[in-house]
Amino acid sequence: MLLSLMLACPTPLLNHGVPTAADEDLILVYSAGVDALFVDAKDAALKNAVAMISARLSELPGEIPNAGDMPPDLIPLLARLCGGSAVLRAGLASEGIEGMPLPFYANLLLPGSEAEARELASRVTNLFASVGMEGLEADASGLVPLPAPIPAWFGASGRDFIVAVGKRSEATVEIPRSGLPAGVEPAFAVSLDYGRMLKLGLSQATQGDDSDGARMVTKLMERLHLTDIRFEISSGHDAQRGYQAVLMPGMAKAVREMGLMPESGVPAELLGVVPSDAIWAALGSANFAATMNFYLELLQEMLGDELEVDPMAMVESFTGVHLQRDIFENLGEHWGIYASDTTGGGGLLSMVIFNSLENADAIRDARGRLIGTINGIAQAEAEGYVRVRQWEDGGASYASLTFPGLPIPFEPTGVITDRYAFMAATPQAAMAAVHQADHGDGGLAVNPRFIEQLPDDLDGIYGVTFLDTPRLLADGYGLASLMCSGLANGTRSRADQSRDAGVILPPYHVLADGAKASVALTRIVGDDYLQVTRMDRSFLVNMTSGMGFAGPLMMAGFAAGVAGPLIEKQEQAQARQAQLRSELARERKLRKRLEREAQEGSDEHGHDHDDHDDE
């Protein structure tokens, strides 16, 4: 049972000769412990509450009917596992392991002093003895083998307590730290070889399958370089702020090989397109024309003769627009998305998406043809209740989706200027976005919260993400306070009133005092992609602002989830009504025909009588 708990709890140490695998390491999870994760004064009560979880768990058996007594060694083990420093790593051995169909290994290591390691080993031995597994003794390696169907050991090795399944690795763990500033130690880190895991899953799924479909899937994975994807994620902090670094080794090289690398990174002028009062924003560079070409060629390569119709030609036959020639080849490389006070108060309806343009006239022409097609279909199918309205303002060409005669509160609007194309949730947001791009206030480049989180070196930036943490605290504070109250109540004791974490979430003015924004910059470093985020060092500050950011999205998702079935029911009701009207119309037509035939028969009968009377 303990072995299962240990392998299932991914809260795992610091690099001091920790054993590891020299084979195919698929995943490494590292934690320096609760003390290293909750370092800010605003998180002090949260750290205390987390430390009380193990004591609360020890009370549960007495509160659950027929639960029996909990082994006395279990709670200290769980507390150490989830609260202290640890490393969990797993992967595939280069050679087979007896008793295992796959040469899989997993090692969990809890570092500390030699005395602590021996104490943990003793507690685990006692725990197994409590379930009838007595007489467990260490082998020559110093670890205790378990009488399990697969190879497994536990025990103390120097300053480390170890649990090993499959095999025990011996190499030294290298904790991911690429991208963290000098002097910042990782508090939490993850290394994930997604490509090898995908390759493993694919090989198992297609084992013995030599079909064209299996070969196509394998080739597709290779062409997209999906089997080369790796992530190294590390987070830490200094006295001023928190940091998170995400490294994707070799992915810039893969993008170059696919011919998808944009010619330039994010230009400084793009920051000016985003209002200075942006609540959140993301900017980046992409080669859209090359990307579309790549996937069209890949589609042709995968399907060959089975691709009977050119997808671009098929779309053009319906819309009058060739997506590649008329749209993608005329787009620029720089894009952005944001929500701001300027464009509508900062909520979802203030959201704006934009892209730079290489040929604005060509985009306008393509849009005109597309609108003509949409309006023609709408007139025929929606009886005029749907129409794309084209209008001008300040020299910019706008187009809004409208619903004439229907009080539908929805009017998404697109606009094309000489430099950018914008898509907004409302006409007002579109107009404000154009004004910002043409006559704005300097944009993000003059936002003090954004500037505060920038490093000295801004060369070679290919992606920018901004989250106005202090502003979002207000939106997420209510939900965060409820969650913290739940944790506080959950760790309180009915019998021991002294065990009380108190108020976990600080008052709003305390939480917001000195809070820092979150700014992530993505660069290309040699063959790698590296994103470094600079944020507030308080866990609670970042959690609360995250709830403020996600809240509107969750509400929109909830609304869509509720509206979807209602719309479906409405459509079903309309379909039944249409079917009923059709059946009634057929009935009326049949009745009229029968009445007409009956009338004609009556007239003929009357004529026959007249003829007889004449005779």
Buried (B, 14 or more C-beta within 10 A) or exposed (E): EBBEEBBEBEBBBBBEEBBBBEBBBBBBBBBBBBEBBBBBEBBBBBBBBBBBBBBBBBBEBEEEEEEEEBBEBBBBBBBBBBBBBBBBBBBBBEEEBEEBEEBBBBBBBBBBEEEBBBBBBEBBBBBBBBEEEEEBEBEEEEBBBBEEEEBBBBBBBBBBBBBBBBBBBEEEBBBBBBBBEEEBBBBBBBBBBBBBBBBBEBEEEBEEEEEEEBEBBBEEBEBBBBBBBBBBBBBBBBEEBBBBBBBBBBBBBBBEEBEBBBEEBBBEEBBBBBBBBBBBBBBBBBBBBBBBBBEBEBEEEBEEEEEEEEBBEEBBEEBBBBBBBBBBBBBBBBBBBBBBBBBBEBBEBBBBBBBBBEBBEBBBBBBBBBBEBBBEEBEEEBEEBBBBBEEEEEEBBBBBBBBEEEEEEEBBBBBBBEBBBBBBBBBBBBBBBBBBBBEBEEBBBEBEBBEEBBEEEEEEBBBBBBBBBBBBBEBBBBBBBEBBEEBBEEBBEEEEEEBBBEEBBBEBEEBBEEBBBBBBBBBBEEBBBBBBBBBBBBBBBBBBBBBBBBBBEEEEEEEEEEEEEEEEEEEEEEEEEEEEEEEEEEEEEEEEEEEEEEEEEEEEEEEEEEEEEEE
